[in-house]
Amino acid sequence: MIKTVQQALVLLNQAFQAKQVEHSMRQSEDLLADLLNWTRAELYLNAERRLTAEQWGKCQFWLAKRLQGMPLQYLHGKVEFFDTLLHVNSHVLIPRQETEILVDKIAQFLKNEALENKVLWDLCCGSGCISIALKKKFPALQVLASDLSKEAVNVAKKNAQENQVEVFLKQGDLLQAFKNCKVNYFVCNPPYISLKEYEQLEKDVVDYEPRQALLAGETGLEFYVCLAEQLPDYLLPFAKIWLEIGYNQGQDVRQLFEGPYWENQKIEKDWAGHDRFFSCQLKG
């Protein structure tokens, strides 16, 4: 029998509760709202509306996958991020709220800059969320983006095309992708999870999100060590850099960037009060 929206919510909630899933009703609301492209409020405003046979079948399929641990964002295939709509799949990380905060911090800085003929590079771009959001907000800015994963670059290219922005995308290992370029602005959300932390991550993350985009190595600082040493060769004088960092890495990353090339080091926190963002500037 075809279900109403209200009946579907009840059944979804019971299924999540049976598997002892936390916040079972919120999970149910999110799944059904995402499936129908509605807000959670619209579910209750349309509680007596009957789902089509296709919608109910899809709902059952999504539920089964969700109970196996697949993130809802991968089921839907799209996420909203800083006024952009992005395709995501298992080749790219699901953009986090923390990264949206990082983009906002960069935007607050760039809005006071003369951006004609200025270049920004987004390294470890994944879905392209950072580079596409910034290019969309600042059309005059030239934007480069790169990732080690060829599949991730393909996702980012699709996202740039659908958001109608021009981002120059290349596949390459760390700084090799644009080795002959020098840029004014640099942003990177690299892998920063240590091996010990990776083994303790939620099953949904470990089983479905790309290991390569999460795990840095034994300490979690491996990418920052490389950037602190090699990045000056890719930056113009007074270039500004922004990095997303792990919650316990602020002082370690700052120390790496205390060398002779860097100034104006700054650690900032996320909404949970954890160290999450690092910025500094290349000396002139």
N, C-alpha and C positions, 0 to 999 in steps of 0.2 A: 504494500500500500504506500502511495506517495505521501510524504510527510509535510506538515506545515513547518514553518521556520521555528516555531516554539517547540514542536515535537522533536525536530532535528536537534535543537540545542539540548533538550533533556537527554536524548539518547547519546549524544556526543559526551555530555558531562558524565553520564553513567559509565561509559566506556573508559574515559580517562580515570575516573575514580577507581574502577576495577583494577586498573594497572598502577594505582597509587601515584598517579601523576600529580605533581603540585599545581596549585591554582587551576584546577580542572575546568571550572566554569569560564575563566578567562581564556584558557586554551581553546575551549569550545567556541566561544564568541569570536576569537581571532581567526580560527580555521574557517568558520562559516562566513564571516564577514569578508575574508580574503577571497574565498571561493566565489562569492556573489558580487564582489567589488562594491560592497557597501561599507558604511561605518558601523560600529557596534550599536550606535543609537538607532540606526535604520533597521537593525534586526528586530528591535522591540516595537518600533513603529509599524512594522510589517509582520508582526508575530503570527497572524492567521493566514498569511499568504502561503499557498502550496508551492513546494518546489516542483520543478519539472522532473520527469523520469531521469533525464540526463544529469541534472543537478544533483539529485539524490544519489545516483550511481557514482558520480565524481566525489561526492561527499564521503561515501563509504570507502572509496579508494584512497582518498587523502587521509582519512582516519587510520586506515591500516598502515599506511606509510609513516604517519606521524607516531603511531604507537611503536613502530620499529626504531624510531629515533630521528627520522629525516626531518631537518628543519623546515618550518613552514615556508620560509623564503625560497627554498629550493623547489618545493612543491608548486608554489605559485609561479616561480621563475622570474619574478620582478620584485624590486624594492624601491621605495622612495628614499631619496637622500638629498638633502639641501636643495630643494626645488628641482630635482632631476628624477626621472624614472629610469631605473637601470635593470638590465638583464643580469641575472646571476645564475650560476650553476656550480657543480662540484669542483670546477677548475679554479674558482675564485672565492676568496673569503666573503662572507656576508658583511657588508659595511656596518660598522658599529656606531653607536651614538657618540662615543668618544671621538671618533674620526670626524664626525659632523662638527663637533666643538672645535677641533683643530682647523677645519676649513673656515669656520666663522672667525677664528683668531687671525688667520692669514688674510681673510677678506677685510677685516677691520684695519689691517696694516696697508693693504694694497689700495684701498679707497683713497688714501692720501698721497699716493705715488703717481708720478707721470709715467704711464705704462707704454707709451709709443716706443716701439723698437726694443722693449724689454722682454726677456725670456725667462720662463719658469720651467723647471724640470721636476717631474713627479716620478721618483724612482720606486720600484716595487709597486707598480700602479694597480695590479689586480684588475678589478672590474673597470678601472678608470674613474672611480667615484670622485677622487680629489681633483684630478686634472680637468675632468669634464665640468664639474660644478664651478670651478674657478674660471674656466674659459667662458662658460655661459654667463657668469656674472661680470666678467671683465673682457669683453670681445677684443679690445685693443692689445691685450697681452698675448704674446706668442707662447704656446705651451707645448712642451715635449713630455712624453711619458714612455716608460719602458718597464719590462718585466722579464725575468728569466724564463717564465713559462710561455711557450708559444700559444697554448690554449687560452691563457689569460689575456694575452695581447689580442687575440681574435675576439674575445668577449668585449674588451675595451673598445676595439674598432667598431663593433656593432653598436655599442652604447653611444659612442661619439657621433656616429652617423644618424642614429635615431633622435639624438638630442640636437642635431643640426649644428654641431660645432666642429671646428677644425683643430684637431690635436694630432701632432706628429708622433706616431707610435712606432717603436722598434722593439724587437726581441733581443735581449742580450744579458750577459752576466754582470750584474752590478753596474759599475761605471763604464763598462766597455761599450755599451749601446750607443752612446754619443761621445766617443772618446776625443773627438776633435772640436767639441763645443765648449764654450764658456758661457755661463748663465748668470743672470742677476738674482734669481730666486731659486731655492731648492727645497723640496719637501720630500720626505720619505716616511712611510709607515712600514718599516721592515719587519721581518720575523724577529721577535724578541723574547720568545718563550724558551726557558732553559729545559734541558732534558728532564730534570726532576719535576718541573712544573707541568710539562707536557703529559707526563704519566698520570697526573692528577686532574687533568681537564675533564669536563663533562663528556659523557659518551656521545652525545649529539655532535659535539665539536670534533672529537677524535675520529669518529666513524665516517663523518661526511665532509668535513671541511679539509682543504688541501694541507697536508702535513708540511710541505715545502714552504707554505706561506706563513706558518706559525712557528715552527721549531728553528731556533737560531743555532743551537749547539749546546755544549756542556754548560756554559755560563749564561747564555741569553744575550751577552754583550758583543758577540762576534761581529755583527754587522756595524755596530757603532765604532768599534776599533778600526775597522777598514775605512769607514767614512772619515773619521777624524784624521787619519794619516793621508788618505788619497784625495779627498774632496777639494783641497785648495787648488789643485791643478785644473779643476773644472769650473772654477768660479771667477767672476770678474771682481775687481776691487770693491770692497764694501758690500759684497753679496750677502743676502740674508738667507738663513736656513732654518727650517722647522722640522722637528722629528717627533713622532709619537714614540713613547717609551713605556716600559713596564712599570707597574705600580711601585716597585721597590728599586728602581734603577736610576732615580734622579741624580743622586750624588755621584754615582759611578760614571754616568754619561757626562756629567759636568766636568769631572776630573779628566776624562779623555779629551775634552775640548778646551783644556786650560793651556794648551801649547802656545807657541809663539805666533800662530796664524790667526788666533780667534779673540774676539772681544764681545762684550755685551751679552754674556751668558745668562740665560734665564730659565728657571724651572717653573712650570705652572701645573696646577692641579685640575682634575676632572670634578664632576659634580659630586662624586663620592668622597672627595677630599684626598684622593691619591695622586701622587706625582704621575703625570701622564704626558706632558708636553715639554719639549726642550727647544730653545731657540738660541741662536747666536749669530754673529756677523763676522765675515772675513775682514781682517784689517786691510786698510788701503796701502 
